[in-house]
């Protein structure tokens, strides 16, 4: 059963870092395009984040089903991937709870 926690932990950290990059690197670079002439080099950030967020959702669902969490806890884990630091906080909470 530790494998689901490990997978969730890895995906939460990766998704959190990608979300930080999305919010604080890509978005300012996109909207400050008159300062930075070519912001197209940063386009990989939202694409990679989108694919990794889908994997994060699947790992959160797997963890929730294996640990028999309520629907609200499952939704909280899934929504934690949308804010930059929330997935990192969720990862800490899950690891503390199941270690």
Steps between C-alpha positions, in 0.01 A plus 500: 500500500796734535538508124186713458630747759839509327343560159279774642797657675708510183216637288405762761855633512537504121158656451574762767829598337337516155218711643753741651671524162165557331390777736831678555699443179263434211215738588723806563700416188184470295348828612824695501553415134586857408791474745605154388476477125477123466300329775420201279795308647300466823203325333617159625412595860116500469505199268710288737303623800173400333613145431657460842187635670296224334741241641481675838118468494529127428748446785279702739201286399700180548621610842150606605346170396773289660488694827117521496487877525175693484391679185590836656853389584534366147382830354738691727795291380403554137446875540827533688679459167354825368676736741879528504567408862184301583621175343819522703295550817272211407805280443634583846163426660463165322855391581456594866168316515620173341860470615 
